[in-house]
Amino acid sequence: ILNVEQSPQSLHVQEGDSTNFTCSFPSSNFYALHWYRWETAKSPEALFVMTLNGDEKKKGQISATLNTKEGYSYLYIKGSQPEDSATYLCALPEDQGGKLIFGQGTELSVKP
Amino acid sequence: DTEVTQTPKHLVMGMTNKKSLKCEQHMGHRAMYWYKQKAKKPPELMFVYSYEKLSINESVPSRFSPECPNSSLLNLHLHALQPEDSALYLCASSQKGPSGNTIYFGEGSWLTVV
């Protein structure tokens, strides 16, 4: 079973702080990596799907990098706002079939 | 339109009831998924439909019965559930499988079994 680990488990920052968290995974049999943002009472929102080693993607103040050789991805938020408070999940397909394995998530709280 | 719509949002059912959860997408996606999420844990895959055929069943008990009547709809029929089945049930869809394709999730159906 694919082991996807996220750290830290939770993070409390002040408005305006920049922050980052990590998703770690086995470097063998890599297919893709998904980042999601999940706010309470809403659906998980797809942020990025990354497939190539060295990929860097950006959406507004959020960006992500991917290193498939060493098995990690970083998610960065520049200048956090209270509305960025959510749980950030990474997930990887176990194989080509359709099963996505999620990490435990990083719960971000941004205080005004 | 990148919406996956789930109904109902909340459902309370007794252990002898029969109910269904419904999911709809109009993005032309050919892969649809049911996930189960318990508090403070990541979503866990239950079923995958690919081109309206069941392709993955993660050893889910038969009291959960999925159905894909057409390419836009996915149902989850519930019968004789247990209190421990209370959870958030998420439906999702993607163009094809999750290798490189964005998966879109619905808001989920909160199920309470009493």
Chai-1 contact restraints between the chains, C-beta under 6 A:
chainA,res_idxA,chainB,res_idxB,connection_type,confidence,min_distance_angstrom,max_distance_angstrom,comment,restraint_id
A,Y31,B,S99,contact,1.0,0.0,6.0,A-B,restraint_1
A,A32,B,S99,contact,1.0,0.0,6.0,A-B,restraint_2
A,A32,B,G100,contact,1.0,0.0,6.0,A-B,restraint_3
A,S43,B,F105,contact,1.0,0.0,6.0,A-B,restraint_4
A,S43,B,G106,contact,1.0,0.0,6.0,A-B,restraint_5
A,S43,B,E107,contact,1.0,0.0,6.0,A-B,restraint_6
A,P44,B,F105,contact,1.0,0.0,6.0,A-B,restraint_7
A,A46,B,T102,contact,1.0,0.0,6.0,A-B,restraint_8
A,V49,B,T102,contact,1.0,0.0,6.0,A-B,restraint_9
A,T51,B,G100,contact,1.0,0.0,6.0,A-B,restraint_10
A,P93,B,P98,contact,1.0,0.0,6.0,A-B,restraint_11
A,P93,B,S99,contact,1.0,0.0,6.0,A-B,restraint_12
A,Q96,B,S99,contact,1.0,0.0,6.0,A-B,restraint_13
A,G98,B,V48,contact,1.0,0.0,6.0,A-B,restraint_14
A,G98,B,I56,contact,1.0,0.0,6.0,A-B,restraint_15
A,G98,B,G97,contact,1.0,0.0,6.0,A-B,restraint_16
A,K99,B,L45,contact,1.0,0.0,6.0,A-B,restraint_17
A,L100,B,P98,contact,1.0,0.0,6.0,A-B,restraint_18
A,F102,B,P42,contact,1.0,0.0,6.0,A-B,restraint_19
A,F102,B,P43,contact,1.0,0.0,6.0,A-B,restraint_20
A,Q104,B,P42,contact,1.0,0.0,6.0,A-B,restraint_21
